[in-house]
Amino acid sequence: MADNFVWYELMTTDAKAAQAFYSKVVGWKIQDASQPTMAYTLLLAGEAPMAGLMTLPKDACDAGAKPAWIGYVGVNDVDAYAGRIAKAGGAVHVPPTDIPNIGRFAMVADPQGAVFSLFKPVSDMPPPPADPATPGTIGWHELMAGNGENAFAFYAELFGWTKDEALDMGAMGRYQLFAAGDSAIGGMMTMPAQMPAPSWNYYFRVDAIGAALERLKKEGGQVINGPMEVPGDDWIVQGIDPQGAMFSLVSRRA
């Protein structure tokens, strides 16, 4: 079985403001899950935890880190995978580290600079549910890479991801869907020239894209693309939250 995303986390400069924004725009419920040494918030769709939210550490801000969503890929050996990434030309930004009673993680980047995390929980942790009918679930994973073909080769070798359908995007290039098991969970392509750096982007399901777009704007977010219809009968909007983190919304309804 291919490795898959098992968690999503927003690192932000204003946790309270971010909680209010995403609860209103996406519809997530807020649940405190703080540890003695760290404030932490769970974001839930119904009763199912979908993602986490925390304040960027001061040392990370001092080093230039900006608010961003991070995806966690579940693996059986964080240390071994981090070593493989470094050997392949990637980076290890946070070395393998234990989170007491939670698991072990490392924050890494692929050879082109897109950041994600590795994670091994202390107990079985299936991916959060992806249900087109349920707002708040995770709808898609998208990599804008420096070179799409090279990026796919890296992730295929690392995680066992396989090619699904490929879409011709005209002048924008080829959009390669990838699967972690039986069905596609995301897409990769060479990023547009105006993008500053390769990055992962995550799509959160909402009730209807038009209504969510209005909530996004009302709560101080910025729209960078959309709404637009995409293959698979979905509508999407790509945006930036008030603290500067990029995210996307997806819905079966316009």
Residue pairs with C-beta under 8 A, 6 or more apart in sequence:
1 160
1 181
2 159
2 160
2 161
2 162
2 179
2 180
2 181
3 73
3 74
3 75
3 158
3 159
3 160
3 161
3 180
4 73
4 74
4 127
4 159
4 180
4 181
4 185
5 71
5 72
5 73
5 74
5 127
5 138
5 141
5 180
5 185
6 72
6 73
6 74
6 119
6 121
6 125
6 126
6 127
6 128
7 51
7 52
7 71
7 72
7 74
7 119
7 125
7 128
8 50
8 51
8 52
8 69
8 70
8 71
8 72
8 128
8 138
8 202
9 51
9 52
9 53
9 54
9 69
9 70
9 72
9 117
10 18
10 22
10 51
10 52
10 53
10 54
10 67
10 68
10 69
10 70
10 245
11 54
11 55
11 56
11 60
11 65
11 67
11 68
11 69
11 70
11 245
12 18
12 53
12 54
12 55
12 56
12 67
12 241
12 243
12 245
13 55
13 56
13 61
13 67
13 243
13 244
14 55
14 242
14 243
15 39
15 41
15 53
15 54
15 55
17 242
17 243
18 53
18 67
18 241
18 242
18 243
18 245
19 30
19 41
19 53
20 219
21 219
21 220
21 221
21 241
21 242
22 28
22 43
22 53
22 241
23 29
23 30
23 43
24 215
24 219
25 206
25 212
25 215
25 216
25 219
25 221
25 249
26 43
26 135
26 136
26 204
26 206
26 212
26 249
27 45
27 135
27 136
27 206
27 207
28 43
28 44
28 45
28 50
28 51
28 136
29 43
29 44
29 45
29 46
30 41
30 42
30 43
30 44
31 41
31 42
31 43
31 44
31 49
32 40
32 41
32 42
33 40
33 41
33 42
33 52
34 40
34 41
35 100
38 54
39 54
39 55
40 52
40 53
40 54
41 52
41 53
41 54
42 49
42 51
42 52
42 53
43 49
43 50
43 51
43 52
43 53
43 136
44 50
44 136
45 129
45 134
45 135
45 136
45 137
46 134
46 136
48 128
48 129
48 137
49 128
50 128
50 136
50 137
50 138
50 204
51 128
51 138
56 65
56 67
66 244
66 245
67 241
67 243
67 244
67 245
68 115
68 199
68 245
68 246
69 200
69 201
69 202
69 245
69 246
69 247
70 107
70 115
70 116
70 117
70 200
71 116
71 117
71 141
71 200
71 202
72 105
72 116
72 117
72 118
72 119
73 116
73 117
73 118
73 119
73 159
74 119
74 120
74 121
74 125
74 127
75 81
75 118
75 119
75 120
75 159
76 120
77 120
78 96
78 104
78 105
78 106
78 118
78 119
78 120
79 96
79 104
79 106
81 106
81 118
81 158
82 92
82 95
82 96
82 106
82 108
82 118
84 158
85 91
85 92
85 108
85 109
85 110
85 158
86 92
88 111
88 154
88 157
88 158
89 111
90 108
90 109
90 110
90 111
90 154
91 108
91 109
91 113
92 106
92 107
92 108
93 107
93 108
93 109
93 115
94 105
94 106
94 107
94 117
95 106
96 104
96 105
96 106
96 118
97 104
97 105
97 106
98 104
99 105
101 122
102 121
102 122
103 119
103 120
103 121
103 122
103 125
104 119
104 120
105 117
105 118
105 119
105 120
106 117
106 118
107 115
107 116
107 117
108 115
108 116
108 117
108 118
109 115
109 116
110 116
110 145
110 151
110 154
110 155
110 198
111 150
111 154
112 145
112 146
112 147
112 150
112 151
112 198
113 146
113 197
113 198
114 143
114 144
114 145
114 151
114 197
114 198
114 199
114 200
115 199
115 200
116 200
119 125
127 138
128 137
128 138
129 137
130 137
130 138
130 139
130 185
130 205
131 137
131 205
132 139
132 205
132 234
132 252
133 252
134 205
135 205
135 206
135 207
136 204
136 205
137 204
137 205
138 202
138 203
138 204
138 205
139 203
139 204
139 205
139 234
139 250
140 185
140 186
140 187
140 202
140 203
140 248
140 250
141 185
141 186
141 187
141 200
141 201
141 202
141 203
142 186
142 187
142 188
142 200
142 201
142 202
142 203
142 248
143 151
143 155
143 186
143 187
143 188
143 189
143 198
143 199
143 200
143 201
144 188
144 189
144 190
144 191
144 192
144 195
144 198
144 199
144 201
145 151
145 188
145 189
145 190
145 191
145 198
146 190
146 191
146 198
147 190
148 173
148 174
148 176
148 188
148 189
148 190
149 176
149 190
151 188
151 198
152 161
152 163
152 176
152 178
152 188
155 161
155 178
155 188
156 162
156 163
156 178
159 180
160 180
161 178
161 179
161 180
162 178
162 179
163 176
163 177
163 178
163 179
164 176
164 177
164 178
164 179
164 183
164 184
165 177
165 184
166 174
166 175
166 176
166 177
167 174
167 175
167 177
167 187
167 231
168 174
168 175
169 175
169 189
172 189
172 192
173 189
173 190
174 189
174 190
175 187
175 188
175 189
176 187
176 188
176 189
177 184
177 186
177 187
178 184
178 185
178 186
178 187
178 188
179 185
191 198
191 199
199 246
201 238
201 246
201 247
201 248
202 247
202 248
203 236
203 248
203 249
203 250
204 247
204 248
204 249
204 250
205 249
205 250
205 251
206 212
206 249
206 250
206 251
207 251
207 253
208 251
208 253
208 254
209 226
209 227
209 235
209 236
209 237
209 249
209 250
209 251
209 253
209 254
210 227
210 254
212 237
212 249
212 251
213 223
213 226
213 227
213 237
213 249
216 223
216 237
216 239
216 249
217 223
219 242
220 242
221 239
221 240
221 241
221 242
222 239
222 240
223 237
223 238
223 239
224 238
224 239
224 240
224 246
225 236
225 237
225 238
226 235
226 236
226 237
226 238
227 235
227 236
227 237
227 254
228 235
228 236
228 237
229 235
229 254
230 236
233 252
234 250
234 251
234 252
235 250
235 251
235 252
235 253
235 254
236 248
236 249
236 250
236 251
237 248
237 249
238 246
238 247
238 248
238 249
239 246
239 247
239 248
239 249
240 246
240 247
241 247
